[in-house]
Amino acid sequence: MKRIMKKLGSVCLPAICGVFLLAGTGFCYDINDKFSAGGIIAGVWQYQSIGDAPERFESDGRGLVLFEPEVSFTPTDADEVFMKFGFGAGNGLDGGGQSPFMIPPWGGNVEGDYKDINGRNRDYLLTAWYKHTFSFSEDHTLGLTGGIIDATDYMDENAFANDEYTQFMNAALVNGPHSFLPSFDIGGAVEWDLGAFSVRGAAMALGSNGEEGDFEEPYNFYGVQFGYSVDFGLGEGNYRVILDGTSNDFSNVAANQKERLSAVTFSFDQQLGEIVGLWLRFGFQDDEAAINYKDIYTGGVNISGNLWGREQDNIGIGYGHLRGGNLDVDHSDVFEVYGRFALNDIFAITGDVQYMKDSMNFGDSPDGWIFGLRATAEF
């Protein structure tokens, strides 16, 4: 434990100071009534203490710093042009074969994600889109978006488990690992809201399926989310069903035929008074293509800082059980608890502890603890 705390002080604290210094230069929320700018700066450091892993892996720590600025132009109340960029230093435990686990302990972007995005030979530009919103009444709107989009902006939402910068850090608790929602490529999206009901849809053309060599090729993605919001008196609840699939461009286990991916996901969150919130996400994936996980079951509790008189603080506790698909892993288990302390409306610091175990069909079955710190500045 002393070694871990020493690592935290020597590696993570300078990154946290860097976040605050960068943010201290200041950003303008609203340049004028049509232009606005914002973004996030994040410093993350994680230390893994692992066992029963292949010899090439060791207990060690890695960090990263990310900067994702964004600009918005709204020429009218119904129109918006939006651009988001990404810059990073370091890949943390996700890069260079540092982690033995199937699921990354950091569910966000890393330095390598900002270069040659989706095999398009495009660097740093994450999203760039135009949106027009039709307003039929106060509670009935239809938004149409086209450009370079991110499917996770429209689907698999969750009030307590959907943001790696303010909530859980492990990828299994940010989005469903089985649902293959792509980011940062050409596509279109639809957002329809009618009272308590909502529909979100996206279609995208991706430059790479993530496979290597001759197996790499472009593919198409499409997905739709149906949502319903309700207030039972204790607080708001959101209940969603997500259906998504791809074209036949993913290799099967034998690597002799291309198949499609398809999945269904259920994502629920419910506030229970001013203190406690519950969330649940589970889903299933077809196994015609080669997949790591067939189905996933995750859930947890959010405890608001209202409990100790600090509304912006919170504690999150989450657990996930992921059943293996048709490759090497039999099942994986993820447990995470974090405490987020908001210094003000911009700055926040999070302490995070994770336990992970991959039970493999053969060979080593790594397990271990991951201790992390995260500092963010949001504008």
N, C-alpha and C positions, 0 to 999 in steps of 0.2 A: 504494500500500500504506500509506503514511503517513496518507493521508486515511481509509482504512478503520480503522486502529488508533485514530485520533483519535475517529472515530465510536463505536467500541467503548467507549472510555473515557468519553465524555461522555453516552452514551445507555444502553448496556447495563449498565454497572457500577452506576448507581443502582438499576436494576430488580433486579439481583442482590442488592444490599444490602437492598432492600425485601422480597425473598423471605425472607432470613435474619431480618430484624427481625420480620416477621409470624409466622414459625415460632417465633421465640424466645418468643412469648407462651405457648406450650405447649399441647399437646393431650393428652387422656387416651385411651390405647388402650382400656382396659376400665373403664367407669364402675362396673360391678359384673359379676356372673357372667352377666347377661342383656343388658346394654346395652354397646355399644362405639361409639367414634367415631374417625374417621380422615379421610384425604383427602390432597390434594396441592396445593402452591403452586408455580407455575412462572413464571419470567421468561424471555422469549425475545426475542432481537434478531437480525435478519438484514439484511445489506447485499448488494444485487445490483449487479453490474457487467455491463451487458448491451450487446449489439450487434445490428445488423440487426433492430431492433424499430421499430414505428410511433412517430412523433414524440412522441405523448402519454406514452410511457413514458420513464423516465430512470433512470440509476444513482443509487440512493438507499437509505437504510436505514429500517426501521421496527421497532418493538418492541411487546410486549404482556405483560401480567401476568394470570395466571389463578389462580383459587382454586376448587377443587372439593371441598367437604367432604361426608362421608357418615356416616350413622348406621345401626346395625344392632341389632335386637332379636330375641333368640333365646329365646322362652318355653320351648322344649323342645329337645332335641338334634336333633329332626327338623324343626323349624319355624324360619323366619326371615322377619322383615319388614325391608326395606332401603330406604333413601332416599338419593339423591345429588343435590346441588345444584351449580350452576355460576355463577360471577361473574367478570367480566373487565373489563379496561381496555385498549383498543387492539385493532386487527385485523391488525397487522403488515403484511406484504406481500400478505396474502390479501384485504385490504379496499380498497374505493374504487378499484379498477382500478389498483393499484400494480404488479402483476406482469404481464408479457406472456405468461407461460407457461400452457399448458393445465392442467398439474398444479401444485397449490400447493406451494411449497417448505416450508411448514409443514403437516403432516398432522393437526394437532390442532384443538381448538375455538378460536374467537376470540370477542371480545365480542359480535358480532352473532348468534352461534349460540345465545346464552342468552336471546334475546327472541323472542316470538311463535313458539315452537318448532313447526315443521312446520305453520304456519298455524293452530295451535290456540288462539291468544291466551293461551298459557301462558308465563310467564317464569320462568327460573332453576331450576325443578324438572326435572331430567334423567331420573331413573328413580325409580320407587316400586313395589315389587313384594312379593308374598308367595310363599314357596317352601316346599314340603313334600318331604322326602326319605324314600323307602322304602328301608330297608336289608334286603336278603335274605340277605346273607352279608358277610364281610369285604371281598370284592372284587366284589360285585354290588349296585349301588344304582341307584335311579331317582328323579330329581328333577323335580318339576313346578312351574313358575313362571307367575304371572299378574300383570299390572299394566302399568305403563309400563316398557318394557324397551329394551335396546340389542342389536341383532342381532350386533354385533361382539363382544359378550361371550361368544357361543356358537359363532361360526363364523369361519373363516379365521384360526385360531390359528397362531402360529409362535413358537418359542422365541427366535429371534434377530431377527425383523423383524415386530413387531406392536405396539410401544408407542412412541409418539412422544415420551413423556416420558423414557424411559431408553435408547432405541435410535435408529433412523433418524428424521430429521425430515421428509424428503420424503414426501408422501402416497403416491407410487407404490411406496414401499418399506415402508409401514406395513400397507396392505391392497391387494388387487387393485383398481385403479380401474375395471375392467370389471364388477365383481361387485355394485355398487350396494347394498351392505348398509346398511340404514337404522338410525337411532338415535332414541331418546327418544320413543317413541309406544306406543300401546296394543297389547298382544299377549300371547302366551303362549309358553313355551319348555319343551322336554323335554331332560333330560340323563340318558342311560343309560350306565352303565359296567359292563362284565363282563370282568374280568381285563384283558388288554391291548387289548381292543376297546372302542370308545366310539361313541355316536351322539349328535349334538346337533341339535336342530331348533327352528325358531322360525316363528311366524306373526304378522303385524302388520297393523294397519289404520292407514295414514298419512293425515294431514290434507292433505298437498299433494304433488304430483308434481314441484314445483320449476319448473314452467313458468310463463309470465307471462300476465296478462290472461285472456281467455276460455279459454285452453288449460290453465289451472291447475285441478286437480280432485283429490280424494282417490284413493287406490289401496290395494290389498292386496299384501302381500309374504309369501312363504313360502320357506323354505330348510331344507336338511338337510346335515349334515356327518357323514361316516363316518371314523373314525380308528383307527389301530393303532399301538401303542407297542412297541418292541423294543430289546433291548440286545445288541449283537453282541460285547460284551467291551470295546470301546473307549469306550463311552458310550451313553447313551439316544438313540434316534431316534424321531421321530414322523412318521407318513405319513397324510395326510388328503385326502379328496375332498369338495368342496363343490358342491352343486347348489342353485340358487336361481332364483326367477322372480317375476313380478308379474302383476297383473290387466291387462286390455287398456285401459290408461289413459294411454299415452304416445304423443305425436304421431309420425307417420312423417316422412320428409324433406320431403315435399310439404305437410305440415301439413293434410292433408285426411282423415286416418283415424287412429284410435287403435289401437295395437298393444301387445303385451306385451313385457317384457324377460325374458330368460332367459340363464343363464350356467353354466359349469362351471369350477371352479378346483381345482388341485392344489397343496397346500402341504406341503413336507417340511422337516424339520430333523434334523440328525444330529451328535451330539457325537463328536469323534475324539480321545479322550484328555482330559487336563485343560486343554489349551491351546487347541485349535482346534475350532471348530464350523462346519458348513456349512449353508446354507439355500437353498431353491429354491421359487419360486412361479410358476406359469404357468397360463393359462386362456384361455377363449374365450367370446365373447358373440354371441348372435343379432343380426342387423342389420335386422330388420323395422321396429323403431322407429329414430328418429334417435339415433345414438350417436357419441361421439368416438373410441372405441377398440374394435376388433374382437377383438384378442387381445393378451396381455401376457406377457413373459418377464422375470422378475427373479430375482436370486440374489446370493449373497455369502458372506463369511467373517466369523466372529466370533473374535477373539483375546482370550482371558481374561487378566486381570491376574495370574494365577498365573505368567505368564512372567517378570514382574519382582517377584514377591513380594507383590502386592496383589490379593487374590482378588476384591474388589468392583469393581475397575476393568475396563474392557474397551475394545477398539478394534473398530469395525465398518466393513467395506468392502462396498459394494453397487452393483450396476449393473442398470438396467432398460431394456429395449427394448419399446416399445409401438407396435403397428401400428394405423394409423388405421381408423376405421369408414366411415360414409357422409357425413361432414360435411367440415370444412375441412382437417383435419390428415392428412398422409400417414403420418408416424411421429414418435415422440418418443424421445429418449434421455436417461437420467438416470444420473449417477454421483455417489456420495456416500461420504465417509469421515468418521468421527467418532472422537473419543477422549473417553471418560467417566472422570472422576476423582471417586471417592467420598470425601468428607471424613470421613464416618462413616456410621452406619446410616440417617441421615435426609437429610443434605445431599449433593448431587452437582453438579458443574459439567461441562459438555460443550462442547468446541470442535468445530465442524462446517464442512465445506467441500463444496459441491455444484457440479456442472456440469450444465447443462440445455440441450437444443436441441430446438426444435419445427420439423420440416420440413413446411411447409405445401404444399398443392396449388397455391396461388397467393398472391401478395403476399409480405410480409416473413416470414422464417423466423428468429425470435429465438433467440439463444443467449446464454449468459452464466454467470458464476460467482456463487455465493451463499455468503457467509461468515457464520457464525452462532455465537452463544453461547447456551447454555441453562443456567439454574440451577433446581434443583428441591429441594423439601423434601417428603418423603413420610412419612406417619404410619401 
